[in-house]
Amino acid sequence: MTDKSENSSLISAIEPGMTVLDIVSTYSAAQEVFKRWDYRAGECICCNALFESLETVAEKYNLDLVALVQDLRNAGDNAKPGA
């Protein structure tokens, strides 16, 4: 069992080079984050960019990469990996 401090350090490990699949398979809370960003992208990110890095997703859909990474990290602060 991981405590909150360990979980926070894991979430802070989310980096722009990670794929959408890597993130959602480790942090289920990330699915909700991507769903919130779908409207900005104009399509389902998890459906159409699952194997893309966050950097590529941000470039492809003209998204704010820093804000996306921060949103993912914030969501993960309140969730356990794989939960």
DAKAUR-V671644 format. One line per field, one symbol per residue. ss: DSSP state (H for helix, E for strand, L for the rest). phi: phi as a letter, one per 40 degrees, with the letter a starting at -180 (. if undefined). burial: + if it has 24 or more other C-alpha atoms within 12 Angstrom, else -. Layout:
BEGIN
ss=???
phi=???
burial=???
END
This chain:
BEGIN
ss=LLLHHHHHHHHLLLLLLLEHHHHHHHLLHHHHHHHHHHHHHLLLHHHHLLLLEHHHHHHHHLLLHHHHHHHHHHHHLLLLLLL
phi=.cccccccccccccbdcccdddccccbcccdccccccdcccgaccccbbdcccddcdccdbfbcdccccccccccccbbcdgc
burial=------+--++-++-+-+++++++-++++++-+++-++--+---++--+--++++-++--+---+--++-+++++++-+++--
END
